[in-house]
Structure formats: C-alpha cells, structure tokens
Amino acid sequence: MAAWLVHVYTASGAFVAFLGVVAVARGDARAAFLWMVAATLVDGTDGLLARRADVRVQAPEIDGAKLDDIVDYLTFVFLPAYLVYHFRLVPDPWALPAATAMLLSSAFGFSATDAKTADHFFTGFPSYWNIVVFYLYALRTGPIVNLGVLLGFAALVFVRIGYVYPSRTPTWRPVTLALGALWGIAVAASVWMLPEPPQLLVIGSLVFPVYYGVLSLMLQRGRR
C-alpha cells in the first residue's frame, strides 16, 4: 500500500501541471509559478519516499522512473513553455518557435539513453525550464535577452556535460542539499510576492544556480 501511495504521489504532479496550465490560461502568472513550486516539492521528495517504500519490489507493475519522467516533462517543460508563449516573454514572432525549442529539445533530452548516468549525473541541461522562466519573469529581463537565454539552454540540452543530480551526486551533497533548501525557501518567497518580489531576494537566490553550474563543470572535468 505504501508503495502504491508513493506512485500516486508522483503522479499527482501531472494534476499540479494541469492546474498550472489553467492558471496561465487565466492570465495568473503568480498562481502558475506557485503550482511549479508545488511540483518541485513533489519531485524533490518522491524519490526518497520511493526508496523508503521499496517501490520496485512492492509495486513492480509501475515503472516509477518512467512515471517520474512523464510528470517532470509536464511540470518542468510543458507548463513553462506555455507560460513563455502565453505571456509573450520573447518577441512576439518568436513566441511559438521559442516554446517549440523548449518542448522538442527536452523531449530528446528526456528520451536520451544517457540522460541519467550510473554515477548520478544528468547529461545535458536537465530541462529546469521552470527555474529559467521564473528568473526571466521575476527579473523582468527584456524579450530579446529572454529569447537568447531560452535558445541557449535549448542548445545545452544536446551538449554532453554532466550536471549534478542534487539528491544523489555524492560529491558535496550535504552542501548542495543545504544550499538547495535555502534557495527553495528564497524562490518560494519570491514567487509568493509576485508580481513585485524584492529584486535583492531574487538576485541573491541566484547564488545556488551559479554554485550548481560551477560544481557541475568542476566535476565534469574530473569525470573526463
């Protein structure tokens, strides 16, 4: 029963994504980002619960990893892409191409055979579009800048660099988890205060993404 409840918990992220899409369609960006925060919370905790409940043995009829990928695609790719398109965060003629670049690049990224490695890394930019789009929206960067950032990250999906798997990459994991928790609190607070979050809070929260990127590049050199 515990294992099946964990699967239901993971699958609930799809419903959260649906509610986020509804919020975007209503023109409520704040609610959409709040649903993204909720989806991130589910994604950040379901793996631990799955291991505790031993779902592979207790509920083998369901492939938990595949279920997780489906939900992650909806919450971290489809929902942010729709937000970019609906709110025109890029120049208007580029709204559909930008959303398409996000959707297609991540579709290939999720289905790549080396998307997750045995030494606990993501290969290629791990489709954290919810984070990218949040910063573009909260920092109120211009449409041209937004377009360049989105296309740049779409290209990075195909660059075979290993990115830290926060909850599983062993190197500096306690530091990563501690900084990640503080970052999550800062981002959740910023989302709550949308559309005018304190810019110092938003900019300060970028410390963790910068740490994450630098650590990933350092460890990539070691892996090579």
NUNUBA-423424 format. One record per residue: residue number from 1; residue in one letter; x, y, z of N, C-alpha, C in turn. Coordinates in pm, whole numbers, plus 50000, padded with zeros to 5 digits. Each point is the difference from the previous one (the first is absolute). Example, Ala and Ser with C-alpha at 12.3 -4.5 7.8 and 13.67 -1.06 7.14 Angstrom:
2
+-----+---------+-------+-------+-------+-------+-------+-------+-------+-------+-------+
| num | residuo |    nX |    nY |    nZ |   caX |   caY |   caZ |    cX |    cY |    cZ |
+-----+---------+-------+-------+-------+-------+-------+-------+-------+-------+-------+
|   1 |       A | 51319 | 49431 | 50780 | 49911 | 50119 | 50000 | 50090 | 50120 | 50000 |
|   2 |       S | 49965 | 50105 | 49928 | 50082 | 50119 | 50006 | 49923 | 50109 | 50073 |
+-----+---------+-------+-------+-------+-------+-------+-------+-------+-------+-------+
***
This chain:
224
+-----+---------+-------+-------+-------+-------+-------+-------+-------+-------+-------+
| num | residuo |    nX |    nY |    nZ |   caX |   caY |   caZ |    cX |    cY |    cZ |
+-----+---------+-------+-------+-------+-------+-------+-------+-------+-------+-------+
|   1 |       M | 50083 | 49880 | 50000 | 49917 | 50120 | 50000 | 50087 | 50126 | 50000 |
|   2 |       A | 50106 | 49999 | 50081 | 50089 | 50117 | 50005 | 50062 | 50026 | 49864 |
|   3 |       A | 50042 | 49894 | 49931 | 50063 | 50016 | 49869 | 49901 | 50059 | 49900 |
|   4 |       W | 49877 | 49954 | 50001 | 49900 | 50054 | 49907 | 49966 | 50145 | 50033 |
|   5 |       L | 49999 | 50034 | 50127 | 49975 | 50139 | 50038 | 50112 | 50091 | 49951 |
|   6 |       V | 50123 | 49950 | 49999 | 50111 | 50079 | 49947 | 49981 | 50024 | 49851 |
|   7 |       H | 49957 | 49896 | 49927 | 49974 | 50017 | 49857 | 49889 | 50104 | 49978 |
|   8 |       V | 49897 | 49996 | 50082 | 49892 | 50099 | 49988 | 50054 | 50140 | 50028 |
|   9 |       Y | 50086 | 50009 | 50099 | 50061 | 50129 | 50035 | 50080 | 50054 | 49882 |
|  10 |       T | 50081 | 49915 | 49936 | 50075 | 50043 | 49882 | 49906 | 50044 | 49889 |
|  11 |       A | 49898 | 49919 | 49973 | 49906 | 50029 | 49892 | 49922 | 50129 | 50025 |
|  12 |       S | 49985 | 50038 | 50126 | 49925 | 50122 | 50032 | 50065 | 50124 | 49938 |
|  13 |       G | 50129 | 49989 | 49968 | 50067 | 50112 | 49934 | 49936 | 50034 | 49866 |
|  14 |       A | 49941 | 49900 | 49932 | 49933 | 50027 | 49873 | 49878 | 50089 | 50021 |
|  15 |       F | 49928 | 49976 | 50109 | 49885 | 50084 | 50032 | 50045 | 50141 | 50037 |
|  16 |       V | 50112 | 50009 | 50072 | 50056 | 50131 | 50034 | 50035 | 50077 | 49873 |
|  17 |       A | 50059 | 49930 | 49902 | 50033 | 50064 | 49872 | 49874 | 50050 | 49931 |
|  18 |       F | 49893 | 49921 | 50005 | 49874 | 50041 | 49939 | 49947 | 50128 | 50065 |
|  19 |       L | 50007 | 50006 | 50132 | 49955 | 50120 | 50070 | 50087 | 50120 | 49962 |
|  20 |       G | 50129 | 49975 | 49978 | 50087 | 50109 | 49956 | 49961 | 50051 | 49863 |
|  21 |       V | 49965 | 49909 | 49909 | 49956 | 50040 | 49866 | 49871 | 50082 | 50009 |
|  22 |       V | 49909 | 49957 | 50086 | 49875 | 50075 | 50020 | 50031 | 50141 | 50050 |
|  23 |       A | 50095 | 50012 | 50092 | 50037 | 50131 | 50053 | 50057 | 50090 | 49891 |
|  24 |       V | 50086 | 49944 | 49914 | 50056 | 50078 | 49890 | 49888 | 50046 | 49907 |
|  25 |       A | 49908 | 49909 | 49967 | 49890 | 50035 | 49911 | 49914 | 50112 | 50057 |
|  26 |       R | 49993 | 50009 | 50135 | 49926 | 50109 | 50065 | 50081 | 50128 | 50006 |
|  27 |       G | 50127 | 49992 | 49962 | 50086 | 50117 | 50008 | 50060 | 50022 | 50137 |
|  28 |       D | 50002 | 49896 | 50084 | 50048 | 50012 | 50137 | 50139 | 49934 | 50011 |
|  29 |       A | 50103 | 50078 | 49970 | 50136 | 49946 | 50001 | 50041 | 49959 | 50141 |
|  30 |       R | 49961 | 50078 | 50100 | 50038 | 49967 | 50137 | 49949 | 49863 | 50040 |
|  31 |       A | 49873 | 49971 | 49972 | 49945 | 49868 | 50033 | 50073 | 49890 | 49923 |
|  32 |       A | 50033 | 50027 | 49874 | 50071 | 49899 | 49921 | 50135 | 49968 | 50062 |
|  33 |       F | 50073 | 50102 | 50043 | 50130 | 49975 | 50063 | 49984 | 49932 | 50136 |
|  34 |       L | 49893 | 50030 | 50071 | 49976 | 49931 | 50126 | 49976 | 49852 | 49977 |
|  35 |       W | 49929 | 49967 | 49892 | 49981 | 49859 | 49967 | 50133 | 49935 | 49959 |
|  36 |       M | 50088 | 50077 | 49936 | 50132 | 49947 | 49967 | 50080 | 49971 | 50126 |
|  37 |       V | 49987 | 50088 | 50101 | 50066 | 49975 | 50128 | 49948 | 49871 | 50063 |
|  38 |       A | 49868 | 49982 | 49995 | 49941 | 49878 | 50054 | 50051 | 49876 | 49926 |
|  39 |       A | 50011 | 50011 | 49866 | 50049 | 49887 | 49921 | 50145 | 49969 | 50034 |
|  40 |       T | 50080 | 50104 | 50024 | 50139 | 49979 | 50036 | 50011 | 49932 | 50135 |
|  41 |       L | 49912 | 50035 | 50092 | 49999 | 49935 | 50131 | 49967 | 49851 | 49986 |
|  42 |       V | 49903 | 49968 | 49918 | 49966 | 49859 | 49976 | 50118 | 49927 | 49938 |
|  43 |       D | 50061 | 50061 | 49899 | 50111 | 49936 | 49931 | 50121 | 49983 | 50092 |
|  44 |       G | 50019 | 50093 | 50091 | 50116 | 49993 | 50088 | 49986 | 49901 | 50113 |
|  45 |       T | 49879 | 49952 | 50024 | 49977 | 49909 | 50113 | 49954 | 49861 | 49959 |
|  46 |       D | 49947 | 49984 | 49878 | 49944 | 49869 | 49966 | 50107 | 49893 | 49985 |
|  47 |       G | 50121 | 50039 | 49957 | 50105 | 49900 | 49986 | 50039 | 49939 | 50133 |
|  48 |       L | 50014 | 50085 | 50103 | 50032 | 49950 | 50134 | 49890 | 49908 | 50051 |
|  49 |       L | 49875 | 50042 | 49979 | 49888 | 49916 | 50044 | 49996 | 49868 | 49925 |
|  50 |       A | 50033 | 50006 | 49870 | 49999 | 49877 | 49920 | 50105 | 49901 | 50050 |
|  51 |       R | 50118 | 50052 | 50036 | 50103 | 49910 | 50052 | 49962 | 49945 | 50136 |
|  52 |       R | 49938 | 50083 | 50083 | 49957 | 49954 | 50132 | 49893 | 49890 | 49988 |
|  53 |       A | 49909 | 50018 | 49904 | 49891 | 49903 | 49983 | 50040 | 49882 | 49913 |
|  54 |       D | 50122 | 50004 | 49943 | 50052 | 49891 | 49915 | 49900 | 49969 | 49888 |
|  55 |       V | 49966 | 50104 | 49923 | 49892 | 49986 | 49901 | 50034 | 49899 | 49891 |
|  56 |       R | 50127 | 49982 | 49968 | 50035 | 49906 | 49893 | 49962 | 49857 | 50037 |
|  57 |       V | 50003 | 49971 | 50128 | 49964 | 49866 | 50046 | 49852 | 49991 | 50038 |
|  58 |       Q | 49951 | 50105 | 50067 | 49864 | 49995 | 50053 | 49893 | 50035 | 49898 |
|  59 |       A | 50035 | 50076 | 49896 | 49902 | 50035 | 49895 | 50069 | 49997 | 49864 |
|  60 |       P | 50050 | 49883 | 49959 | 50079 | 49990 | 49876 | 49919 | 50019 | 49873 |
|  61 |       E | 49867 | 50000 | 50013 | 49917 | 50017 | 49880 | 50015 | 50139 | 49939 |
|  62 |       I | 50044 | 50096 | 50078 | 50016 | 50139 | 49955 | 50148 | 50034 | 49995 |
|  63 |       D | 50043 | 50055 | 49888 | 50139 | 50047 | 49986 | 50006 | 50141 | 50057 |
|  64 |       G | 50049 | 50011 | 50122 | 50002 | 50129 | 50068 | 50085 | 50103 | 49929 |
|  65 |       A | 50113 | 49955 | 49940 | 50088 | 50094 | 49929 | 49930 | 50058 | 49878 |
|  66 |       K | 49929 | 49914 | 49927 | 49927 | 50048 | 49882 | 49887 | 50095 | 50040 |
|  67 |       L | 49929 | 49965 | 50105 | 49894 | 50087 | 50050 | 50056 | 50136 | 50040 |
|  68 |       D | 50114 | 49999 | 50068 | 50064 | 50123 | 50043 | 50039 | 50087 | 49881 |
|  69 |       D | 50053 | 49937 | 49894 | 50039 | 50075 | 49881 | 49879 | 50065 | 49932 |
|  70 |       I | 49890 | 49926 | 49992 | 49879 | 50055 | 49938 | 49952 | 50123 | 50076 |
|  71 |       V | 49994 | 49988 | 50132 | 49954 | 50111 | 50083 | 50097 | 50117 | 49991 |
|  72 |       D | 50131 | 49971 | 50004 | 50099 | 50107 | 49992 | 49989 | 50075 | 49868 |
|  73 |       Y | 49974 | 49929 | 49893 | 49987 | 50068 | 49870 | 49881 | 50097 | 50002 |
|  74 |       L | 49891 | 49958 | 50061 | 49883 | 50086 | 50007 | 50024 | 50123 | 50086 |
|  75 |       T | 50063 | 49979 | 50116 | 50013 | 50109 | 50096 | 50119 | 50092 | 49971 |
|  76 |       F | 50111 | 49943 | 49954 | 50122 | 50077 | 49982 | 50027 | 50044 | 49858 |
|  77 |       V | 49921 | 49946 | 49905 | 50021 | 50036 | 49860 | 49872 | 50059 | 49939 |
|  78 |       F | 49894 | 49921 | 49998 | 49878 | 50043 | 49932 | 49941 | 50126 | 50064 |
|  79 |       L | 49985 | 49999 | 50132 | 49940 | 50115 | 50068 | 50083 | 50127 | 49982 |
|  80 |       P | 50133 | 49998 | 50022 | 50077 | 50122 | 49976 | 49997 | 50045 | 49854 |
|  81 |       A | 50001 | 49904 | 49906 | 49995 | 50038 | 49859 | 49868 | 50071 | 49967 |
|  82 |       Y | 49891 | 49950 | 50056 | 49871 | 50065 | 49977 | 49997 | 50139 | 50063 |
|  83 |       L | 50066 | 50015 | 50117 | 50006 | 50132 | 50064 | 50078 | 50098 | 49913 |
|  84 |       V | 50114 | 49955 | 49945 | 50079 | 50086 | 49911 | 49916 | 50043 | 49881 |
|  85 |       Y | 49925 | 49907 | 49943 | 49918 | 50031 | 49883 | 49884 | 50094 | 50036 |
|  86 |       H | 49931 | 49968 | 50108 | 49878 | 50077 | 50034 | 50033 | 50143 | 50041 |
|  87 |       F | 50106 | 50016 | 50080 | 50033 | 50133 | 50051 | 50099 | 50074 | 49910 |
|  88 |       R | 50036 | 49938 | 49888 | 50088 | 50064 | 49902 | 50127 | 50054 | 50067 |
|  89 |       L | 50072 | 49910 | 50063 | 50126 | 50040 | 50063 | 50112 | 50020 | 49899 |
|  90 |       V | 49974 | 49965 | 49876 | 50095 | 50021 | 49891 | 49931 | 50085 | 49893 |
|  91 |       P | 50076 | 50054 | 49904 | 49934 | 50078 | 49894 | 49886 | 49921 | 49937 |
|  92 |       D | 49891 | 50066 | 49974 | 49877 | 49933 | 49958 | 50018 | 49899 | 49886 |
|  93 |       P | 50074 | 50032 | 49891 | 50014 | 49901 | 49894 | 50075 | 49874 | 50044 |
|  94 |       W | 50074 | 50010 | 50112 | 50081 | 49888 | 50047 | 49934 | 49921 | 50112 |
|  95 |       A | 49879 | 50036 | 50038 | 49935 | 49933 | 50113 | 49981 | 49850 | 49972 |
|  96 |       L | 49945 | 49968 | 49885 | 49979 | 49859 | 49967 | 50131 | 49926 | 49974 |
|  97 |       P | 50095 | 50057 | 49922 | 50128 | 49930 | 49982 | 50074 | 49977 | 50132 |
|  98 |       A | 49997 | 50097 | 50091 | 50070 | 49983 | 50128 | 49937 | 49886 | 50081 |
|  99 |       A | 49867 | 49999 | 50008 | 49932 | 49893 | 50072 | 50028 | 49865 | 49935 |
| 100 |       T | 50003 | 49999 | 49869 | 50029 | 49875 | 49926 | 50141 | 49952 | 50030 |
| 101 |       A | 50096 | 50091 | 50005 | 50139 | 49963 | 50030 | 50008 | 49937 | 50139 |
| 102 |       M | 49927 | 50056 | 50096 | 50000 | 49943 | 50135 | 49939 | 49860 | 49999 |
| 103 |       L | 49886 | 49986 | 49934 | 49929 | 49872 | 50001 | 50078 | 49890 | 49929 |
| 104 |       L | 50053 | 50031 | 49881 | 50068 | 49897 | 49922 | 50135 | 49963 | 50058 |
| 105 |       S | 50078 | 50100 | 50042 | 50132 | 49968 | 50056 | 49985 | 49911 | 50123 |
| 106 |       S | 49905 | 50032 | 50086 | 49982 | 49920 | 50120 | 49940 | 49864 | 49971 |
| 107 |       A | 49919 | 49989 | 49896 | 49949 | 49869 | 49962 | 50116 | 49907 | 49965 |
| 108 |       F | 50098 | 50052 | 49925 | 50118 | 49920 | 49969 | 50086 | 49980 | 50125 |
| 109 |       G | 50009 | 50105 | 50084 | 50079 | 49989 | 50121 | 49948 | 49893 | 50094 |
| 110 |       F | 49869 | 49995 | 50020 | 49942 | 49901 | 50089 | 50014 | 49858 | 49946 |
| 111 |       S | 49996 | 49985 | 49869 | 50003 | 49866 | 49941 | 50140 | 49952 | 49966 |
| 112 |       A | 50103 | 50082 | 50022 | 50137 | 49958 | 49972 | 50039 | 49884 | 50091 |
| 113 |       T | 50074 | 49905 | 49945 | 50039 | 49882 | 50077 | 50098 | 50035 | 50112 |
| 114 |       D | 50072 | 50111 | 49987 | 50094 | 50040 | 50104 | 49948 | 50119 | 50081 |
| 115 |       A | 49868 | 50019 | 50002 | 49942 | 50115 | 50070 | 50037 | 49999 | 50149 |
| 116 |       K | 50002 | 49882 | 50061 | 50044 | 49984 | 50138 | 50110 | 49894 | 50002 |
| 117 |       T | 50110 | 50032 | 50063 | 50116 | 49911 | 49995 | 50009 | 49916 | 50128 |
| 118 |       A | 50081 | 49895 | 49991 | 50016 | 49909 | 50113 | 50068 | 50068 | 50119 |
| 119 |       D | 50081 | 50106 | 49973 | 50065 | 50071 | 50111 | 49919 | 50122 | 50045 |
| 120 |       H | 49871 | 49999 | 49966 | 49903 | 50097 | 50052 | 50022 | 50142 | 49950 |
| 121 |       F | 50000 | 50013 | 49868 | 50002 | 50131 | 49935 | 49890 | 50003 | 49895 |
| 122 |       F | 49949 | 50120 | 49972 | 49917 | 50022 | 49882 | 50093 | 50037 | 49885 |
| 123 |       T | 49973 | 49949 | 49881 | 50082 | 50034 | 49885 | 49926 | 50102 | 49914 |
| 124 |       G | 50067 | 50112 | 49972 | 49935 | 50111 | 49932 | 49916 | 50080 | 50099 |
| 125 |       F | 49970 | 50124 | 49963 | 49917 | 50083 | 50088 | 49874 | 49923 | 50039 |
| 126 |       P | 49977 | 49981 | 50131 | 49891 | 49911 | 50043 | 49860 | 50063 | 50001 |
| 127 |       S | 49974 | 50086 | 49904 | 49864 | 50052 | 49977 | 49938 | 50066 | 50122 |
| 128 |       Y | 50080 | 50080 | 50071 | 49946 | 50077 | 50111 | 49936 | 50128 | 49947 |
| 129 |       W | 49907 | 49984 | 49908 | 49938 | 50118 | 49938 | 49918 | 50079 | 50100 |
| 130 |       N | 49944 | 49933 | 50099 | 49923 | 50073 | 50101 | 50087 | 50103 | 50071 |
| 131 |       I | 50126 | 49964 | 50025 | 50092 | 50091 | 50068 | 50042 | 50113 | 49905 |
| 132 |       V | 50036 | 49963 | 49877 | 50043 | 50100 | 49902 | 49890 | 50103 | 49978 |
| 133 |       V | 49879 | 49953 | 49977 | 49888 | 50091 | 49969 | 49964 | 50085 | 50122 |
| 134 |       F | 50011 | 49943 | 50119 | 49973 | 50080 | 50120 | 50093 | 50120 | 50006 |
| 135 |       Y | 50130 | 49978 | 49979 | 50094 | 50112 | 50009 | 49978 | 50102 | 49889 |
| 136 |       L | 49968 | 49953 | 49881 | 49972 | 50094 | 49891 | 49879 | 50087 | 50035 |
| 137 |       Y | 49899 | 49938 | 50059 | 49878 | 50074 | 50035 | 50024 | 50092 | 50119 |
| 138 |       A | 50065 | 49949 | 50104 | 50017 | 50077 | 50124 | 50098 | 50115 | 49983 |
| 139 |       L | 50103 | 49980 | 49916 | 50099 | 50105 | 49980 | 49960 | 50098 | 49891 |
| 140 |       R | 49888 | 49969 | 49934 | 49945 | 50088 | 49897 | 50104 | 50033 | 49891 |
| 141 |       T | 50074 | 49900 | 49960 | 50095 | 50018 | 49891 | 49925 | 50022 | 49868 |
| 142 |       G | 50066 | 50060 | 49904 | 49934 | 50035 | 49875 | 49974 | 49880 | 49911 |
| 143 |       P | 49906 | 50013 | 49907 | 49965 | 49889 | 49911 | 50117 | 49944 | 49920 |
| 144 |       I | 50088 | 50088 | 49952 | 50115 | 49953 | 49922 | 50093 | 49917 | 50087 |
| 145 |       V | 50026 | 50049 | 50122 | 50085 | 49926 | 50093 | 49936 | 49865 | 50032 |
| 146 |       N | 49870 | 50001 | 50026 | 49929 | 49876 | 50032 | 50013 | 49899 | 49887 |
| 147 |       L | 49985 | 50046 | 49878 | 50010 | 49910 | 49885 | 50139 | 49937 | 49994 |
| 148 |       G | 50103 | 50082 | 50017 | 50136 | 49947 | 49995 | 50025 | 49897 | 50109 |
| 149 |       V | 49950 | 50028 | 50121 | 50018 | 49907 | 50112 | 49929 | 49868 | 49972 |
| 150 |       L | 49877 | 50008 | 49954 | 49922 | 49878 | 49975 | 50062 | 49915 | 49890 |
| 151 |       L | 50041 | 50064 | 49891 | 50061 | 49923 | 49891 | 50136 | 49943 | 50043 |
| 152 |       G | 50073 | 50077 | 50084 | 50128 | 49950 | 50049 | 49983 | 49875 | 50084 |
| 153 |       F | 49904 | 50000 | 50091 | 49978 | 49882 | 50083 | 49944 | 49883 | 49918 |
| 154 |       A | 49919 | 50031 | 49898 | 49951 | 49893 | 49913 | 50118 | 49931 | 49930 |
| 155 |       A | 50099 | 50077 | 49958 | 50119 | 49942 | 49937 | 50080 | 49918 | 50101 |
| 156 |       L | 50007 | 50046 | 50127 | 50078 | 49929 | 50102 | 49943 | 49863 | 50033 |
| 157 |       V | 49873 | 49977 | 49968 | 49943 | 49866 | 50020 | 50082 | 49896 | 49924 |
| 158 |       F | 50054 | 50040 | 49884 | 50071 | 49905 | 49913 | 50151 | 49996 | 50026 |
| 159 |       V | 50050 | 50087 | 50086 | 50143 | 50000 | 50033 | 50021 | 49900 | 50113 |
| 160 |       R | 50085 | 49902 | 49978 | 50011 | 49887 | 50093 | 50087 | 50033 | 50121 |
| 161 |       I | 49953 | 50096 | 50077 | 50061 | 50036 | 50127 | 49917 | 49936 | 50111 |
| 162 |       G | 50068 | 49950 | 50102 | 49929 | 49942 | 50113 | 49962 | 50106 | 50102 |
| 163 |       Y | 49872 | 50004 | 50036 | 49951 | 50095 | 50100 | 49967 | 49925 | 50129 |
| 164 |       V | 50028 | 50064 | 50111 | 49979 | 49938 | 50130 | 49855 | 49957 | 50019 |
| 165 |       Y | 49983 | 49879 | 50050 | 49869 | 49950 | 50043 | 49993 | 50035 | 50149 |
| 166 |       P | 49931 | 50108 | 50037 | 50015 | 50056 | 50136 | 49984 | 49900 | 50113 |
| 167 |       S | 49903 | 49910 | 49990 | 49974 | 49909 | 50112 | 50085 | 49873 | 49995 |
| 168 |       R | 50078 | 49979 | 49892 | 50069 | 49873 | 49987 | 50149 | 50012 | 49968 |
| 169 |       T | 50045 | 50108 | 49935 | 50142 | 50014 | 49973 | 50074 | 50012 | 50134 |
| 170 |       P | 50094 | 49909 | 50031 | 50057 | 49997 | 50135 | 50093 | 50116 | 50032 |
| 171 |       T | 50071 | 50054 | 49901 | 50096 | 50107 | 50027 | 49929 | 50126 | 50049 |
| 172 |       W | 50038 | 50044 | 50119 | 49947 | 50122 | 50061 | 49847 | 49994 | 50019 |
| 173 |       R | 49946 | 49879 | 50012 | 49854 | 49989 | 50008 | 49940 | 50074 | 50120 |
| 174 |       P | 50060 | 49992 | 50120 | 49941 | 50076 | 50112 | 49995 | 50150 | 49972 |
| 175 |       V | 50107 | 50054 | 49938 | 50002 | 50142 | 49967 | 49893 | 50031 | 49896 |
| 176 |       T | 49992 | 49914 | 49898 | 49901 | 50021 | 49894 | 49858 | 49998 | 50055 |
| 177 |       L | 49972 | 49904 | 50087 | 49865 | 49989 | 50055 | 49968 | 50119 | 50091 |
| 178 |       A | 50098 | 50043 | 50079 | 49977 | 50114 | 50089 | 49976 | 50128 | 49921 |
| 179 |       L | 50087 | 50026 | 49902 | 49981 | 50119 | 49917 | 49871 | 49990 | 49920 |
| 180 |       G | 49969 | 49880 | 49953 | 49877 | 49981 | 49924 | 49876 | 50028 | 50083 |
| 181 |       A | 50004 | 49962 | 50127 | 49886 | 50026 | 50088 | 49982 | 50151 | 50022 |
| 182 |       L | 50110 | 50070 | 50024 | 49993 | 50145 | 50018 | 49952 | 50068 | 49872 |
| 183 |       W | 50051 | 49951 | 49888 | 49956 | 50054 | 49870 | 49850 | 49978 | 49980 |
| 184 |       G | 49953 | 49881 | 50035 | 49858 | 49971 | 49983 | 49913 | 50094 | 50082 |
| 185 |       I | 50043 | 50030 | 50121 | 49925 | 50093 | 50085 | 49998 | 50139 | 49939 |
| 186 |       A | 50117 | 50043 | 49950 | 50009 | 50134 | 49939 | 49913 | 50010 | 49876 |
| 187 |       V | 50002 | 49897 | 49916 | 49920 | 50002 | 49878 | 49851 | 49995 | 50033 |
| 188 |       A | 49962 | 49914 | 50095 | 49859 | 49992 | 50039 | 49951 | 50134 | 50053 |
| 189 |       A | 50083 | 50067 | 50080 | 49962 | 50132 | 50051 | 49988 | 50102 | 49887 |
| 190 |       S | 50092 | 49992 | 49904 | 49995 | 50092 | 49886 | 49875 | 49978 | 49916 |
| 191 |       V | 49966 | 49873 | 49978 | 49880 | 49968 | 49923 | 49876 | 50051 | 50073 |
| 192 |       W | 49998 | 49982 | 50132 | 49884 | 50045 | 50078 | 49978 | 50150 | 49986 |
| 193 |       M | 50111 | 50075 | 49983 | 49991 | 50146 | 49993 | 49991 | 50053 | 49857 |
| 194 |       L | 49987 | 49912 | 49902 | 49977 | 50045 | 49864 | 49872 | 50083 | 49993 |
| 195 |       P | 49991 | 50098 | 49911 | 50092 | 50030 | 49889 | 50115 | 50093 | 50033 |
| 196 |       E | 50016 | 50041 | 50128 | 50106 | 50092 | 50037 | 50084 | 49944 | 50115 |
| 197 |       P | 50071 | 49890 | 49977 | 50084 | 49947 | 50108 | 50121 | 50090 | 50021 |
| 198 |       P | 50057 | 50004 | 50120 | 50121 | 50079 | 50024 | 50113 | 49954 | 49907 |
| 199 |       Q | 50052 | 50092 | 49922 | 50102 | 49961 | 49902 | 50127 | 49947 | 50067 |
| 200 |       L | 50033 | 50052 | 50119 | 50117 | 49949 | 50070 | 49981 | 49853 | 50039 |
| 201 |       L | 49879 | 49964 | 50037 | 49971 | 49861 | 50035 | 50013 | 49910 | 49878 |
| 202 |       V | 49944 | 50045 | 49888 | 50008 | 49919 | 49877 | 50145 | 49986 | 49954 |
| 203 |       I | 50073 | 50111 | 49996 | 50138 | 49997 | 49956 | 50086 | 49917 | 50097 |
| 204 |       G | 49975 | 50018 | 50129 | 50075 | 49923 | 50099 | 49978 | 49850 | 49986 |
| 205 |       S | 49880 | 49961 | 49961 | 49971 | 49857 | 49985 | 50076 | 49937 | 49884 |
| 206 |       L | 50056 | 50084 | 49912 | 50078 | 49947 | 49888 | 50131 | 49937 | 50045 |
| 207 |       V | 50037 | 50020 | 50127 | 50123 | 49938 | 50051 | 49996 | 49848 | 49981 |
| 208 |       F | 49887 | 49939 | 50027 | 49994 | 49854 | 49987 | 50009 | 49953 | 49855 |
| 209 |       P | 49925 | 50058 | 49905 | 50019 | 49958 | 49861 | 50144 | 50017 | 49951 |
| 210 |       V | 50067 | 50109 | 50043 | 50139 | 50020 | 49961 | 50088 | 49891 | 50061 |
| 211 |       Y | 49979 | 49972 | 50129 | 50073 | 49892 | 50067 | 49977 | 49868 | 49927 |
| 212 |       Y | 49875 | 49973 | 49966 | 49963 | 49875 | 49932 | 50075 | 49986 | 49867 |
| 213 |       G | 50002 | 50109 | 49922 | 50067 | 49996 | 49870 | 50150 | 49983 | 50014 |
| 214 |       V | 50061 | 50073 | 50093 | 50145 | 49991 | 50019 | 50039 | 49861 | 50049 |
| 215 |       L | 49925 | 49946 | 50097 | 50029 | 49867 | 50052 | 49986 | 49895 | 49889 |
| 216 |       S | 49899 | 50014 | 49918 | 49980 | 49904 | 49889 | 50119 | 50003 | 49905 |
| 217 |       L | 50049 | 50120 | 49965 | 50113 | 50010 | 49909 | 50127 | 49946 | 50063 |
| 218 |       M | 50021 | 50026 | 50129 | 50118 | 49947 | 50069 | 49999 | 49848 | 50003 |
| 219 |       L | 49886 | 49944 | 50033 | 49991 | 49853 | 50006 | 50008 | 49939 | 49861 |
| 220 |       Q | 49951 | 50071 | 49898 | 50011 | 49951 | 49864 | 50146 | 49984 | 49959 |
| 221 |       R | 50084 | 50095 | 50039 | 50143 | 49989 | 49970 | 50060 | 49877 | 50067 |
| 222 |       G | 49961 | 49975 | 50124 | 50048 | 49882 | 50070 | 49954 | 49871 | 49936 |
| 223 |       R | 49876 | 49997 | 49955 | 49946 | 49879 | 49935 | 50075 | 49971 | 49870 |
| 224 |       R | 50035 | 50106 | 49928 | 50076 | 49980 | 49876 | 50139 | 49944 | 50027 |
+-----+---------+-------+-------+-------+-------+-------+-------+-------+-------+-------+
***
